[in-house]
Structure formats: structure tokens, C-alpha cells
Amino acid sequence: MAPALPVPGLRSCADLTAAIDWSATGLGPRDRWDQAVAAAVELVLASPMPMAVSFGDDFVLLYNDAYADLIGALHPAALGRPAAEAFGELWPSPGFGGVIEDVYRGGQPFLEAETQLTVARTEGGRPEQAFLTRGHSAVRDSRGAIAGVLTVAAVTTQVTRRLQNLGELTARLAGALTIDDVARVVLGYLIDSFDVDHCKFAVDDGAAFRAVRRIRGEVLDEADERLPPVWKPLPDEDRFPLVAAARVGRPLFVADGEPLGAVAVDRHERRIRALAALPLRTASLTGALSIGYREPHTWLPAERALLSAAAQLVGQAAERARRFEAQHGTAQLLQRSMLPEHLPELEHFRIAARYAPGVDGNAAGGDFYDAFRLADGRLAIVLGDVAGHDVRAAAVMGQVRAALRALALTTAEPPEVLAGLDRLVGSLGAESRNEEIFVTVVYGVLDPADGTITLASAGHPPPVLRRASVAGEPPTAELVKVPPGAPLGLGGRWQTGQVRLEPGDTIMLFSDGMVERRGRSLNEGLDALVAAAASATSGDPRNLCSLATAAVPGPPTDDDVAVLAVERAVTRSRSDSMRVAAEPTGPSRVRHWMTNRLREWDVPEPVIASAVLCTSELTTNALLHAGTPAQVEIDLNAERLLVSVADTGTRGSVIRTHDGMGSLSSRGRGLGLIEELSDSWGTDPSVRGSTVWFEILIHSTVD
């Protein structure tokens, strides 16, 4: 079904795109477009280069003003229509539609050396021939699936390699969520496309600027590419070419000289003789990018135009990334500030929890967990889920969590607590009138004296119980049999079930986002989670929380994920901690402190060597890339050594991919080493930063 024709009187493709009713196409309503798809459209419409995107199996067309000039009288009727319908007999002609279809199905970029396009420049006018070079790249959505094909067109005088790279730059910038992501993409593009000796990318940072650079011959492995770039401050002085271009808003081109002589920080910059600096100016961001050569270089008009086009694309992407970071940071701070910053410490029980946002991580959600001591010395544990992914869901979650604490501290028994919460949710639902509130909760009370937990569930998935190895038999895991009850707000009645934790056992509460997958039944997800718990190297709660988030295969839903685990320890553990200032001597002081402490505890030397090396790597990462002090904590029992390193930085905390090992995708240095030397590891976001931890099993007895 074709969309309604554009509103008469609108001229630019951006205006026409905003006026079209896209709900009649495979893209659906514009306010529901995938984030990466919407970003690709934004970049295309803002580009001075002729660009078009063909979306979906019907190849619905969307293009910018420069591309509209190329297709002449086919515009504006082609906008928003299937490509085969818009181009007619041109689409099935050799080298035209078939190329785009191949890129869409295979995902491999393709550069056409030359394409002949015959169109009428005006309605009813004489047909004209144009010879174009076109680069095609796959456009992927937020989950990595191919959503369409980006086509960048230009006259054949353009350098074909740079044209293809510009198309790939546009596609990659569409998926760049943070300023760090933009920096990695643009520096890689400048190095590959222009074969430069030196390139830099700078953005404003308060009253000054910060910049990151790449130089020829710099070798970056896969781990380095996943690291947050190392930014350096730039004084707000015009003698720095990047700063001058950013502030004045005009490009700077030096064909031969010493453009960096007065501000060079090392021999690489002192050797630069030719330099181009392009400003990045948007409504909310000021910055610049530059490339340099060690030999004189003539900046030809075509090259200047290409750099200018790239700078415009980068500026748009950087502005969008800055908006995302601000919104993401606010949403995550709101979410995490409503969760407990510290969990209780018990003599014979260990507790850990983890919260992970939905796929885009850009909105507050309703998942929550809590653990707190009751007046009689018992421990209350709870995990719940308020339906929704917005500020309202987070607000309801905060009310439910606060009310649960108040009720539990008055009358701790699960049926009475759930009954009180049921009345609260019913009241909130009556106030909302037109909005349904759906809340599920599993709540339990742990008696530390004998390890008995009394549980009740209000429409929530049952917890997983991991039983420790007994008499040489492998560990087992199962779902706890909790009497089912209605979700809160429906006036239900709740019954309790009991389970007893023996030494070494662990119970794990989780939200449904942990086990729900597209195309899979809920039972499949529950079975996978139980199997992962049974096969875990230990019952340590932090280890199980990390494993649980990656236990179920398949693409995750947009739902948030929360998990809380409690282990009854076999023996009381020993622990210690050290705060490390953000200074060069920090890692060496950690190594010295940790070696002495572990030797005092009679830890085997091979374990000490591995643990000290891994801790040194994590401490270096925290100090270098977060730029904040680090908190190092060690916890030792007869089974394992657990080490965690926490920072209060924010860069590199955005999770964009889901892999089989968890989600430490933005802190790569040394992770291969940690994976090799430890038995398990993971990362936990917190209210104030992130914590990276690892666990090493101890196979000999530690007194």
C-alpha cells in the first residue's frame, strides 16, 4: 500500500518526509521507527551529497534534496514509494535494482564503477542521461538486522574508493550512540579513506575542548577498538588549528608549512607539513576534525568538498550522540537511584544483584530488586516488575518498592505484605483512570538461623534454586515451587511456599526479561536459565547474576532485566578493600597490597599470581579510562577468590551489543587475559559507575 502523496507547497525532502503518512508503508508510523533507522534517515536528509535509502522488502524510497535533483521528474512522486514502482522499467535494468537487492540480502557493500541513469529533468521534458558512480551499503537497525540499503551517488569524477567509504561512514555513524562511538568511526574513516599520517577529532567540553587522535602505523587490536578513546584536553586557544576551526566555523587548509609546530605534543605532530581542519558546528555542539600529511599536499576542490560533506555528517552524528548521552544518563541515573546502592552484609550469606536496561538503554524502566534486614533479624528479599519502559513505570516502581519496605518493617509475612501492595496498586490504578498498571512481585523472608526462606508470588516467575555439589555429585538446579498468585492490583489472595538453603546453595530471583526471547516459548527460557545455574562454576551470587543475563540464547526483547541472588556460604569469608587514587602509581600500589594480603591468608601462589595480574589490568582500565579513583575489593572463602574493581566514571558504560560473555563491550583492554586466567568474570553497572569483577576457584584447602 502506497503512502498519501506529499502535501502540495512543500519543497525540501525533509519537509516532504515529515508530511508523508509512513504508516501505509513497511516502515510504519514515523514516531515508531527503529532508533538506528531514524538516525540513518536524519543523516541522509542533512547530507549535501546525493543519498537515498531503500527500506524493507519493498525497497521503500527515502532520499535528500541532492538525490531529488538527480532523478528529476520522478520526484516527488518517488518519495515514500516502493523503488520498483517509483523507477518503473529502470529498476529491473542491468546494474540498477538488482545491485541494491543483492546488498540488502547479503549485507556486503558494493561500489558501482559507473551507472547510466536516463530521466527527464522536468515533467514532460526531454530525457537526459547522467553517468553516476554509486556506493551501496547495508543499513542495520538497533539489533543488527539489515533494514535497508544506503545509496550514495556522485558524478564519476569522484574518487570511487572515497565515495564508497563515505557511504560506509554514513551507515556506521547511524549506529554510533555515544561521542566515543562517533570518535572511533570518524578516526577510522579518515585513516582508511585519506591515507593520512595524522588525524584528530575534537568536541567542546565545557569552557575548553577535548580531542582524540590516530596516527599512521598505530596498531590497534580488537580489545583496543572496544576501549573508550583516550581523550586529551585542548586549551581554548586559537593557536591550536582544531580550536581555531571550531570557534570561527571556517575550514583551514595548509598545503606546506609547520601547522602544528607551535602546539606539537610529540615528534609525530612536529613532522606534519600539510593540514586540513574542518569545523563541526551544530545547535548544541562545537568541534572540529583534522587530517595531516608529512609531505606537502595540494588540497584540490573535490577533496575539500568531500571533507566538508564528511564533516557535516560527523557533526550531525556527534550532536545526536550528545543528546543520547544526556538522555541515557538521566534515564539510567533515575533508574539506578531507585535501586539500593548497597546490599546487606550477613555473616553466613552473600547477596548480589544486577540490573540491565532494555536494548536501547535510553529510558527508565519498571524492574526493581531490594534486600533489607527486618526488625527481628531476618532478611527480606524482593524482585518485581512494573510493566512499561518510561518515567511513569519508574515512578510506580519507586512507590511500590518504598511501600513494600514500609509494610515489611511493620508486618513481614509475605501474604500480608502482598495484600498491602495490592491495595496500593489498586489505588494507583484508580487514579490513572485510562492507564492500566500491571505489577508482579516475588517476595521472601530469609531466616539466617537455619537458611529457611518463606516465599510468595504475585504473578511473577518462580525463583531458581541451585543446590551445591554433595558427595562428589555435580550441582543441580530447579525452579522453586511457589504457589501462584494474581498480579498486584487485582484483589487476589496469596499463599506461601518454603525452601531451605543448605551451605553452598543459592537462590536466584529474576524478572521475565531474563527468559523471554522472540520466537521462543517461556518454558524454553526457563529451562535454559536452570541449566546455566546448574553448570555454573560456583554458586557465588555475583557469578550467577552475570551468567543469568546471557543464559538464554536468541535476540533479547526490549524489556529490562533484574536479578537478585542469595548464597548460603559454606564458611565465613575473609575480605578487604583498598581505595586507589587516579594517579600513575595506583596499579603498583594495588599489586603490592594485594600480594601481601593474599599471602597472609595462605592463598596458593599460582592463584596470587593470576589474581594480581588481572587486578592490575582492571585497575589500570579504571584509572585511565574512567579517570576516577578505583575501589578494589577482595573476598576469599574456601572455594574461590572474588575480586572487584569499581569506578565512578560514565564513559564506556553504554551497552549496545549482547554477546555470550555478558556485556563488557566497552572496556576491552586485558579482558582476553582475564578470561584466560579466571574462572568467570563480568561487569555490574551501579548508581555511580560500573564494577568489573572476576572469580578464581581455589582447588586446595585454605585455612
N, C-alpha and C positions, 0 to 999 in steps of 0.2 A: 504494500500500500504506500503510495507516494504522499509526502507531506503537502500541506497547503502551500500555494505559491507565495513567494515573499511579498511583503506589503509594498505597494507602489510608493515611489518617492524616496525610498531608502537607497543609498548609493554604495557605501562601503560594504565589503563582505562581512566585516564584524557586525555591522548593523543588521544586515540581512540574516546572518546566522542567529542573532538574538531574536529576530522576529519569527523565524520558522518554527512551526509546531513539530518538534522532533519525535513526539510520542507516536507518530504514524510510521516511524522507521524502526529498524532493528536497534538503533541506539537508545530509544526510549526517551522520556522527558529529560530535558537538559539538566534539571536540578538533581537528577539521579545518576548522572554519568559517573563512571569509574574515575577515581582521582587522577590516575595516570593518563587516561583518555582525555579528560578535561584539560590537563596540563599540555598535552600534545596539541590540542586544538588552540589553546591560548598562544603557544609558541608559533604555530603556523600563521595565525591571524596577525601576529605582531611582526612577522618577518618581512624584510624588504625583498627577499628572494622569492621567486615563484614557487609556491609549495601547495600541495594538495594531499589530503588523506582519504583513502578509500576504506571505509569501515564495514566489517562484518562480511557474511557470506554473499550479501547482495552488493558489496563494494559501494556503499552509500558515500557520495562525494561531499567533501567539505574542503574549501580552498580559500586562498587570500587574494587580495586585490591584484598583486603581480601575476598570479596564475590566471585570474579572470581576463587580464589583458591578452594573455597568450591564446586562450580559447575563443576570444572574440564573441560572435553572436550566440554561441552556446550558453553564454552567461546572460542572465542569472538563472535560466530555467534548469541548468545542470546542478545547481546548488541544492543539496539535500536529496538528490535522486540517485537510484542505482546507476553505476557507471555504464553498464551495457545500454540502459535506456537513454542516458544523457548523451553518450558519444555515438550511438547508433552503429552504423557499419564500420566506424573507426575501431570500436572495441575489439571485434574478433580479427582485425587485420594483423598480419605477422609483426611480432615485436612490440605490440601495444598492450592489449588487455591480458594476453597470456603471460607476459612477464610479471605483471602485478599479481596474477593468480598464483604463479609459482612461488613468489616471495611470501605470499600470505600462507601458503600451505607448508613451505619448507623452512621459513624463518631466516634464510640466508640473504644478506644484502646483494643487490645486483646493480651494476652500472652499465647503462647503455652508451655505447660509443657515440651513436647518432640516431636520432629518430626524426622521421619526416611527419609533420603534422599539417594537414590541409584544412583550414577553417575559413569562414567568411568573417571579415573584421567587423562588419555591421549586418544587421538583419536585412536580408535580400541583396547584400553586396556580393562582389566578385570573390570567389575562393582565393585564398593566399596560402602559400607554402612557407612553413617555418621549419628550420632544422635545429633540433634541440638535443642537448645531452641531458639525460635524466638519471638520477640516482634513486634507487628504491631501497627502503629499509623497513623491517617489521616494527610495528608499534605494539608494545605489550601493555597489558593492564596491570593493576597493582599486584596481581597474583602470578604474573609472569606469563600468562597466556597471550597468544597473538590476537590482538583486537582489530588490526587493520594494517595498511601499508602506507608509509610516508613516501611521497614522491617530491623530489627537489629538481626543478628544471632550470636550465640556463642555455644561453647560446653556446654553440660548440667551441667558441674561443676560450671558454673557461677550462682550466686545467682539470682533467677528469678525476684525477685522484683527490684533489681538494674538494671537488663537488661531492664525491661520494662520502668523504669524511664529514662534510658539512651536514649532509643528510643524517649520518650516524650521530653527529653531535646533537642535532635536534632531537632524535629519538632517545638518546641517552639522557639529555637534560630533562626530558619529560618525566623520567623516573627518578630524578635527583630530589630527594625530600629535604635535605639539610644543606647548609652552606658548605660543610665538609664534603658532601657528595658532589656539589657543583664544582668545588675546587679540584677534586680528583678527576672529574670528567674534563674540565677545561684544560688542565695541565697536560693530560694525556693527549687531548686533541691537538694542542699546539705543538707538542713534541712530534707526534706522528705525521701531522699534515704539513707542517712548515719546515721540518727537519732543522730545528733551531739548536743553538748552543745553550740558550738560557731563556727561561720564561717564568713569569710571576703573575700571581693573581692576588688582588688586594681589595678589601672592603672596609668601610668605615667601622670604627669600634669606639663609640663614644666621641671624645674630643680628638681622637687620633685615628690611625689606620692600623690594620694588621694584614700581613701578607704571607703567602706560602709560595715556594718556588720549586722548579725542577731544572736540572742541568744535563747536558749531553753526557752520556756514559753512565749516568746514575742507574744502578741496578736495584730494582725493586722486586722482591719475591711476592708470592701470593699473600703471605702474612702482612708484609708492609702495605700492600694495596688495601688491606682491610683496616689498617690503623687510621685513627683520626689524623689528618695532616698536622704537621708541626708548624704552627703559626708563629711569626715573629712580629713584634711591634714596629711600626713605621712612624717616626715623628711627623707631625703635621707641618712639614716644611716644603716649600716649592722646589728646593734643590733636589729633591727626590723626584725623578721623572714620573713615577706612578702617582705620587701625590699631586703633582702639578696637573697631570692629565685629568685626574679625578675631580680636583677642585675647580679647574677652569672649564672642564667639559669639552675640551677640544683635543683631537689626537695630536701626538708628537711623533715625527719621523726624523731620524738622524741616519744619513747614509754612510758617513765616515767620521770618526772622531773618538772622543772618550766620554760617552754619555753618562757613564756611571763612575767616572774617575773620582769625583768629589764625595761619593757616598758608598763606594765599594766596600763590602764587608770581607772579601777574600779575593784570592787570585782569579777565581772564575769570573767575578764581576769586573775586575780591573782589565781583563783581556777583551771585554766586549767593545766592538768598534761601531756596529750598526744596531740601532734600537728603534722599535715602534712601540708606542704606548697608546692604548685606546681607552677612552673613558667609559664607565658604566654609570649611567645616570637614570634613576627611576624615582618614583614618588617617595619611596621610603628607604632607598639605598644609594650610597655613593661609593664608587670603587673604580678599578681600572685593571686591565691586563696588559702585559708587555711581552715581546719576544725580542731576542737579540742574537747577533752573529759575531764571531770573532774576526771575520773578514768584512771589508766594505760590501754594502748591499744596496742596490737601487730598488727603491720601493715603487714598483710600477702601479699605474692606476687600478688595474684589475686586482692586484694583490691587496691594495688598500681597501677596495670595495669589499673584498671577501673578508678581510679582517674586521671591517666595520659591521658587516652582516653578522659575523660570529659574535662580536661584542654586544650587539643588540639582543641576540638570542641568550647570551650568558647573563646579561643584565636582567632580562625578564625572569630567567630561571632563578637567579640569586634573590630577586625580590620575592618571588613566590616561596622560596626556601625560607627566607627570613620570616615571612608570615606564618609558614607552617611551624617553624621552631617556636615562635611566640605562642601560637595556639596550642601546640603539642605540650609545651612546657606548662602552660596554665592548666590544661586538662589533667596532665599527669600529677601536677602538684596538688590539684583539688582531690583527685582520686586517692593518692597516697597519704595525704594529710588526714583523710578519714579512716585510715587503717592504723593499727597500733605500730608505733615506731620501734618498740621493744617488746619482746615476748617474755613471759615469766621464766625465772630460772629456778628449777627444782633440783633437789639433791640427787634423786634417782630417775629423773625423767628429763628427756631432752625434747625441745619443741622447735620446729622451723615452719616457715610459711613462705608462700610466693604468690605474687600477683603479676599477671601478664596482660597487657591491653589487647584489644582486638587487632585485626590485621593492619589497619592504618594507624592505630595508636594515637588518634587525633581527637578523641572525645572521652569524657569521663563515662564510667560505666557503673553498673549496679552490683557487681560481685564484691563480697566482703568476707573477712575472717576475723576472728578475735579469740583470745585466750587470756583468762584473768583468774586470780585467786578469789575464792569465796570466803565469807567470814569464818566458816568452820574449818578452813584449811584445805578444802577440796579445790579442784581446778575446773573451771568452766571452759569448754571449747565449743566453738560455733563456726559454721560456714554457711553463707546464704547467697541468694541471687535475686536481685530486683530486675525484672525484665526491662530492657531498654539500654541505649548507649548515648545518653545525653545528660545534661546537668540535672534534669528532673530526676532521672534514675539515681544519680549520685546523691541528690538531696534526700530522696526517700531512703536510700541505703543508710545514710548518716543518721536519720531519725530512728530507723529500725535497730541499728546497732546500739545507739545510745539508750533506747528504751529497753533492749534486751539486757544490757548491763544493769540498769536500774531494777528491773524485775528480778534478775538472778540474784542480786545482792539482798533482795527482800525475801524472796521465796525461790530457792534454787532448783526445785524439782522440775524436770523438763515439761510435763503436761501443763503445769500452772504457768510456766514462762511462755510457752507457745500460745496458751489461751489469751494471755495478756497481749502478746504481739498480734494475735488475730483481731482483737478489738481495735488495736491501734491502726492496723492496715485497713480494716473496715471503715474506720472513721476517715482516714486519708482518702479512701476511695470515694466516700460520700461527698467529701469536699471537692474532689476533682470533677465530679459530675460526668463529663463526657469522656474521661480518660480512665481506662481500666488499669488497675495496679495489680501486678502478678508477682508474688514474693514466695520463694521457697527457702526453707531453712532446715539444717540438721544441727541439733543442739545436744551436747552431752556433758555429764558431770563425772570427772575422774576422781576416785578416792586413792590418794597416793599410798595409803597404808597397805592395800592389797592389790592395787592395779585394776580394780573394777571400774568400768565405765557404764553409766546408765544413759541410754540414747533415746531420742525421739525425733521423728522426721515429719516435716510439713511439706510433703510433695517433692522432697529432694532425693537425689541419687544416694544409695547406701554407701557408707564408707568401705574402704578396702582394709582388711586386716592381714598383715604379713607376720607369719609365725616363724620364729628363728629356727635354725638347724638344731635337731635333737638327736643325740646318739649317732652322729655321723650322717643322718638323713638330710637331704637338701631342704632349704627353706620352702615353705608353702605360702599361698595367699588365697584369699577368698573374700567375697562380699559379705559384710556383716548383715545378719538377719535382723532388720529393724522393722517393726510393724508400720506399714504405710499409713500416711495421714494426708489430709487435704492441705493444699497450699494455704497460706495465711490470707485472712480476709473473707473466707467462705463459711465461717462458723462451724468448723469441724471439731472433732474430739480426737485426742492423741493418746496412744499407748506407748509404753517404753519397752526396750529390749536391753539386754545386758551382755557385755563381753569383758573378759578378763585378760589383761596384758601380763604375760609371763616375762621374766627377764629376757631381753633381746627382741621382744615383739614390738611391732609398730602399727599404729592405726593411722589411716590417711583419709581426711575429708576433702572433697573436691567439688567444683562446680561442673555443670553439664557441658560447658565449653571444652572441658578436658577430653571428653569421649565422643562428642558429636563430630561427624565428618560428612561431607556431601557424598551422597551415593552409597553410604554405609548405614547399616542399622545400628541402633543404640546398643544392642547386645554385643555386636562385634567390637564396638569401642570399649565396653566394659570388660570383655574377655581380654582384649589387648592390654588394658591397664592392669588387670590382675596378673597376667603373665609377666609383665615388666616388673611388677613388685616382687614376684616370686624369684625372678632371675637376677635381682639387684645384688651387687657385690656385698652390700651390708644393709642393715635396717636403719642406718643413720637417717634422721628425718630430712636433713638438707639434701642428702643424696637422692632420697625418694622423691622429694618435691621437684628436683631437677629432672629426674628420669620421667616423671609423670607427664610433664609438658610435652615430651617428644615420644611418648609410648605408643600413641595411636597413629598409624600411617594414614596418608591421604591429605589433601588440602584442607586446612582448618577453616572453620566458619568465621564470621566476623565477631563472634562472641568473645567476651573477656574470659579470663581463666584465673581461678583462685584455688589454692591447695594449702592445707594445713596438716602437718604430720606430728605425731607424738610417739616417742620411743621410750620404753622402759629399759633403762640401761642395765647391763649385766653387772657392771661395777661402777663405782663413782669415778668420774673422770678428773684429770688434772687440767688446769687451764691457766693461761697467762696472756697478757696483751702488751703491745707497745705502740705508742703514737710516734710517727715519723714525720719530721718537718720536710717541706718541699725544698730540699737542698741536695747538692751533688753527693754529699757523704751519707745520705739516708740509706741506700741499699747496703752499703758496707756495714753500717751500724746494726741493721736488721740481721745480717748474716752472723755477725759476732754474737749478738744477744740470743738468737735462736739456737745456734750451735751449743752455746754454754747451757741453755735451759734444757735442751733435749738430752744432753749428756748427763746432766744432773738427774734426769728422770730415767736413765739407763735405757734409752731408746737405741736399738741396733744401729751401728754406724752406717750401713747401706741406706737405711731409712732416713737418717740425718742428712746424708749427702744429697739424696734426691729432694728432700723437703726444703733444704736450704737453697738449692739451686732454683727450684720452682718459685719459692717465696721471693727470692731476689728478682726474678723476672717480673712477677706481678707487682712488686713494689716499684720497680723502675717504670713500669707502664703507668701506674697510678700517679707517680710524681711527675713524669714527663708529659703525659697526655691529658690528664685531668688538671694538672697544675695546682693541686691542693695537697695538704697533708694526708697521710695514709694511716689507717688504723689496722695493725696486724694482730690477729688473734690466733692462738694455738690451743687445741683441745685434744687431750690424749686419754684413751682408755685401753683396755687390754686388747681390743680388736683392731683399732685404727687410730691414725693421726689425722686430725682435721685442721686445716689452716685456711684462714680467710683474710683477704686484704680489701679494705673498704676505702673509698674516696668520696668526696663531696662534689665532684665535677659533674657537668651535664653534657659536654660534648661527647659524641660517640655512643649515647645511650639509646638512640632511636633504633628500634628493631624493624628491619624491612624484609628479612627473609627468615624462613623456618627450615632448619636443617636437622640432621639426625642427632646432633650432639647437644641441642639446646639452642641458645641464642646469644652467643658471644661474638656476633658477626662484625662488631666494630672495634674490637681490641685484639688484634691478631698477633702481635709480636710474642714469641715464646710459647704460643699455645700448642704448637706441634710438640715442643719439648715437654710441656705439662701433660699433654695427653699420653706421651710415651712413658713418663716417669710415675704418673699417678694412676690410681685405680678408677677414679671418677673425678669429675670437676664440673663446674657450672658457674652461672652468674645470677645474681639476685638484685633487681632494682629496689631502691628504697626511697624514702621520702626525700633524702638529701643527696643521693648519688647512686652508686652501684657498688656491689660487693662481689668479688671473684674469689672462689674457694676451690680447694682440691682435697682429696682424701687418699691416704696411702694405708693399705691394710698392713697390719703387723702380724706376722705368722709365728713369732716366738713370744713367749710369756714376758710381759713387762711387770715387774714387781711394783 
